[in-house]
Amino acid sequence: QVQLVESGGGLVQPGGSLRLSCAASGSVFGRYSMGWYQQTPGKERELVATITSDGNTNYADSVKGRFTISRDNTKNTVYLQMNTLSPEDTAVYYCKIIVTVPIVRTYWGQGTQVTVSS
């Protein structure tokens, strides 16, 4: 089993910044990818950014140039630096990890609310 604990959400004004963190614990071995997804009421959960074990990243077009995903493998933690936030970024942000040892499995965090409003 893997547990994910997210932090860093909150209320921020348009144009502001937030940094989300997601720490994984438990059966985290070998290679694994991590990512952030966002969900608003009535909509499907959508990809924001992902990062592989090798550090390869992928971003949704809507966040390119504003958000940066990174990871600290010594801490099994992934970060999402969010800059130039707009009200359209308001959502619950979920952390996801895909582990490969002993089998491929996906785990989700509980989500953290990000609200961009003046």
N, C-alpha and C positions, 0 to 999 in steps of 0.2 A: 504494500500500500504506500501511496505517496500523499502527503498533505501539502497544500499550498496555502500560504498566508499572505494576503495582499494588504498593502497600506499605501497611504499617500493621497487618497482622494480627498475631495472637499469642494468648497465654494471658492471660485476665483473670478475676478473681473475679466471682461473681454480684453485680449491682448496680453494677459498674464501667463504665468507658467506654473506647472505642477510636475512633480516627479513621483511616479508610481513605482512601488517595489513589490516583488513577489518572491518569497523565500520557499523553497521546496525542501521537505524533510521526509525521512522514511527511506524507502527502497529506491534511492536514486543512484544508479550505477551506470557505468559505461557512457555511451553516447546518448544524448537526448536533446530534443529541440524544445524551445519555449516560445510563447507568444502572448500577445494581448489581443483581445476582441472587445467590441463594444456592442451594447444592446440598448435600444430605446423601446418604450412601450408600444406593443403592437407590431414590432419588427423583429426579423430574424437577427440572431447574433452574427456580427460581421467582423471580418479580419481587420485589425489595425496594423499589426506588425509582427513578424516572426524572426527568430534567430536560431541558427543551427549550432551544433557543437563546434563547428569550424569557424563560427562567427559570421556566416553568410546571412544577410538580412533581406527581408522583403517587406514592403510597405504598401498600404492602400494608397491610391492616388491622392485621396483627399488629405492625407497627412504628410506626404512627401515634402521635405524641406522644413517641416515644422516639428515633427516628432522624431526622436532617436531612440532606438531600442539597443540595449547593451546587456551584457551578462557578466557575472563574476562566478566562475566555475568553482573557486575555492569555497564559496558560500552557497552554491546552488541557487543563486538569486538572479532574477532578471529585472531590469529597470526599463521604464518608459519615461523619457524626458519629453514633456509636452510644452512647446512654446507657442507664442502667438495664438492662444486659444480663442475660439469663437463660440457663440451660443450653440452652433451646430455640433460642437464637440460634446455637448452635454449628453451623458449616457452613464450606464453602469459598465464599468470596465472589468473584464474577466481575464484572469491569467490561465494559460493552458500549458501543460507539459506533456510531451509524448516520450515515454521511456521505451527502451528497446531490450532491456535486460530485466528479468529472464525472458519476457515476451513483450511484444509491442502493446502498450496500453496508453490510454489517454486519461488525464485527470484535469479537473477544473477547480479553480478557486471559487470562493464564495461571492466574489464581486465587490467592487468598491465604487461608490457613486462619485462622479465628477459633474459638477454643475458650474456652468459658465454664465454669469449673469451680473448685470450692474445693479 
